[in-house]
Amino acid sequence: MGYSNVALKEKIVEIYPELVSHRILVSIDFDDDSNSYIVKLKKGKHQMATYLDKKDSDDCLDGVKCVSLGIKIGEFLGNFER
């Protein structure tokens, strides 16, 4: 499936609206070496990056929540709730 980083980012933000409500900046880059996307989350000086493999990114574009990405997003957001 061919799609842009922008399309993937928009879909992730759509699936995980808490990113917008918590004002988390999301950026995505494709890593040729690992054949996966690097999803970066940032709020202020806090940052996190995680890999999203091609199958998970394809599922995401089809509207399927990626469990591993959701867990990472939850961990990142949890840092601000403590």
Secondary structure, DSSP 8 states (H G I E B T S, - for coil): ----HHHHHHHHHHH-THHHHTT-EEEEEEETTTTEEEEEEEETTEEEEEEEEHHHHHHHHTT---HHHHHHHHHHHHHHH-
